[in-house]
Amino acid sequence: MAHKERHTAPKKKGGAVKILLAVVLLLVLAAGAAGVFAYNEINGNGKPGTEVTVSIPQGSGVAAIAQELKDAGVNVVEVTSEQKDAFIDAASSVYDLFIEKYGGSQELIDLAMKYNDDF
């Protein structure tokens, strides 16, 4: 009886480890990019512009203040209606929790509505 040798390809070892290392590397790179983005958003990534003085009339709402700043040449970030809606929804949820915990008064409700209209 002749002895038959089996010729099989050697099993590759470490395939799962290589995939895991690649995933970890991608996560580290993503975290680093997010860190750089956050740092630039907080500290700015450029030199300050020309200093301007803006007078805001007492009682001005958010929209009026934004317009005054824009008219003075201050870089004002435009907010989309979707962003406004998301902010109002979040603020409304916080307000509901506040009322649930501490109770509410008509004066507090009127004040909240005034700022909601200004926004």
N, C-alpha and C positions, 0 to 999 in steps of 0.2 A: 504494500500500500504506500503510495507516494504521499509525501507530506505537502499539503497545499498551503502556500503562504497567502495570507490576505494582505493586499496592499490597499490600505485606506489612508486617506489624507489625514494628517495629524490634526487633532482638534485644536481650534483656536481658543486660547485662553485670554481672559481679560476683556472680552467684548463689552460686557455689561459695565465694567469699570471705566472703560473709555467713554461710553455713552454718559455715564454719571458724571465724569470729569468735565465733559463738554457742556452738560446742562449746568453744572456748578459754575463753570467759567462764564457762560452766558448770563447767569443770574448776577454774578459779580460785576460784569460789564454793565448790565442794565442798572444795577444799584449805583454804580459809579456815575453813570450818565445822569441818573435822577438826582444824585447829590450835587453834581456840577450845575444842573439846571436850577435846582432849589437855591443854591448859593448865589447864582447870578440874579435870580428873581428877588432875593432878599437884599443883596448888596448892590445890585445894579451892575451892569457890565459896560461901563463907559464913563466918560467924564460928565460931570453935571453941566447942564446947559446954562444959558444966561439967567441970572437972577431976575425975577419979576416980582412986583408988588401988586396984589389984588385986594380990592376992598369988597367984602361981602356984606350986603345990607342985612341988618338984623331981621330975623324971621324968614330968611331965604330958605327954600326947600332944596333938596338934593339936586333936582334937575336944574334949578336956577344957579346953584353953586357950580355945577359941572359946566354950564354954559359960560359963566364968568371966567372960569379957568381956561376953557377952550378958546374964548375970545382973546385972552391974554397970551395965547401961544403955548400954554402948558399942555404937554402931551397927556391927553385924557383918553383912557381906554374905553372904547364903546362896548356896551353890554347888550347882548342880544335879548330878544323878548323871551327866549327859552331860558336864558340864565336868570332873568328877572323872575320868571315864573318859578324856577327851582328855588331861588332865594326866598321868595314869598311863601312857598310851600314849607320850606324848612323853618322860617320864622313863625309861620302859623302853627306848626307843630310844637315849637318851643313855647309859644304863647299859650296854646291849649294846655300843655303840661303845667305851666305856671299858674293858670287859672284853676286847674284841677287841684293843685297843691295848696295855693294861697288864697283862692277866691278872687273874684273880680268886682270891679265897680264900673259904673257907666263912665266915670272920668277916665279910668285906665283904658277902656274900650275906645273912647273918643280920641284919646292921645294916640293910640296905636293906629287908628284909622287915618289920622292926619298924616302920620309918617308914611303910611301905605300909599296915600294919594300923592305925596311928594315923590315917592320912589317911582 
